[in-house]
Amino acid sequence: MAQQTAVRVRRVMTTRAGGRSSAPFDSFNLSRAVGDDPGNVDANRYRLIKELGLRGAVFLGQVHGTRVERVTEPPKRSAPDVPETDAAVTAEPGVGLVVLAADCTPVLLGDHTGRVGAAAGVVPATVEAMVELGARVADIEVLLGPAVCGLCYEVPAAMRAEVAAQLPGSGAKTRQATPSIDVRAGLFRQLAELGVTKVGIDPRCTLEERALFSHRRDRRTGRHAGVTWLDPRT
């Protein structure tokens, strides 16, 4: 998200609580793509927009790629998700950029990053798009949201090696000393190499924290959200 003069960048992470969805999506599921009742999802989304005081919100149809959407106006209520897009940037105040996750890492300069998207380079692509909108790299502030942690994200050794080669710093071990991936650690290092040093980390592990959705834990489940927007109310 590119910051303008006289506005503040806001960031919010949702949890499972406070919505209308029934099990196994209980209750504040924000994804239309997991089999939940569409009416419940739309009600949850409307509540999110209303309670945050947004003019509207852009939801991304994420595919673990590197496409960046440039948002120039608030979408209409119940607008379709932006297809095949993993990152968004905007200079419009009051427009929420929403990324959905249930183990992957929401990166709140405005994207969602799993191991595939992180390795492919979605974060550098987003930083580049922000700079094109007028942001300065030294001024970019980032929140790495809750995600499955390196102690829990067990993968085959070959996969760990492949991801670590593309996202240095992400190779890790579980508590049982088996191969794993720590996406947040790799992203932290990648951001530093891009010159982005103002990085906060939400340390919660989605697999361990039952207040959050986790696909690895529950398989059929909902999605929480990371939301970022420019707030003109200073």
DANOR-V357408 format. One record per backbone hydrogen bond with DSSP energy under -1.0 kcal/mol. CO is the residue of the C=O (numbers start at 1). NH is the residue of the N-H. E is the energy in kcal/mol with one decimal. If there is no record, write none. Layout:
CO,NH,E ; CO,NH,E
//
This chain:
8,231,-3.5 ; 10,229,-1.7 ; 12,227,-3.0 ; 16,28,-3.1 ; 22,25,-2.2 ; 27,21,-2.5 ; 37,41,-2.0 ; 38,42,-2.6 ; 39,43,-2.0 ; 40,44,-2.3 ; 41,45,-2.6 ; 42,46,-2.6 ; 43,47,-2.1 ; 44,48,-2.1 ; 45,49,-2.4 ; 46,50,-2.7 ; 47,51,-2.8 ; 48,52,-1.7 ; 49,54,-2.3 ; 56,96,-2.7 ; 58,98,-2.8 ; 59,82,-2.7 ; 60,62,-1.4 ; 61,85,-1.5 ; 67,86,-1.3 ; 67,87,-1.2 ; 69,89,-2.5 ; 76,79,-1.6 ; 82,61,-3.7 ; 86,112,-1.8 ; 87,69,-2.8 ; 89,71,-2.8 ; 90,2,-1.3 ; 92,95,-1.3 ; 94,55,-2.9 ; 96,58,-3.3 ; 97,228,-1.7 ; 98,60,-1.2 ; 99,226,-2.6 ; 101,224,-1.8 ; 102,215,-2.9 ; 103,148,-2.4 ; 105,113,-3.4 ; 106,145,-3.6 ; 107,109,-1.6 ; 107,110,-1.6 ; 107,111,-3.6 ; 110,88,-2.4 ; 111,107,-3.5 ; 113,105,-2.9 ; 114,118,-2.8 ; 115,119,-2.1 ; 116,120,-2.0 ; 117,121,-1.4 ; 117,122,-2.1 ; 121,125,-1.6 ; 122,126,-1.9 ; 123,127,-2.6 ; 124,128,-2.3 ; 125,129,-1.8 ; 126,130,-2.4 ; 127,131,-2.3 ; 128,132,-1.9 ; 129,133,-1.0 ; 130,135,-2.4 ; 131,134,-1.5 ; 136,139,-1.7 ; 137,140,-1.1 ; 142,200,-3.3 ; 143,108,-3.1 ; 144,202,-3.0 ; 149,152,-1.5 ; 149,153,-2.1 ; 151,175,-1.2 ; 152,154,-2.0 ; 153,181,-1.6 ; 156,160,-2.2 ; 157,161,-2.3 ; 158,162,-2.1 ; 159,163,-2.7 ; 160,164,-2.6 ; 161,165,-1.7 ; 162,166,-1.1 ; 163,167,-3.0 ; 167,170,-1.6 ; 170,182,-3.3 ; 172,180,-2.1 ; 174,177,-1.9 ; 178,174,-2.5 ; 179,155,-1.9 ; 180,172,-2.3 ; 182,186,-1.8 ; 183,187,-2.6 ; 184,188,-2.6 ; 185,189,-1.9 ; 186,190,-2.3 ; 187,191,-2.9 ; 188,192,-1.9 ; 189,193,-2.1 ; 190,194,-1.3 ; 191,196,-2.7 ; 192,195,-1.1 ; 197,199,-1.5 ; 198,142,-2.8 ; 200,144,-2.9 ; 204,147,-1.6 ; 205,209,-2.6 ; 209,212,-1.8 ; 211,16,-2.8 ; 214,218,-2.4 ; 215,219,-2.1 ; 218,220,-2.7 ; 223,30,-1.8 ; 224,101,-2.2 ; 225,14,-2.6 ; 226,99,-2.4 ; 227,12,-2.5 ; 228,97,-2.6 ; 229,10,-3.0 ; 230,94,-3.2 ; 231,8,-2.6 ; 232,234,-1.4
//
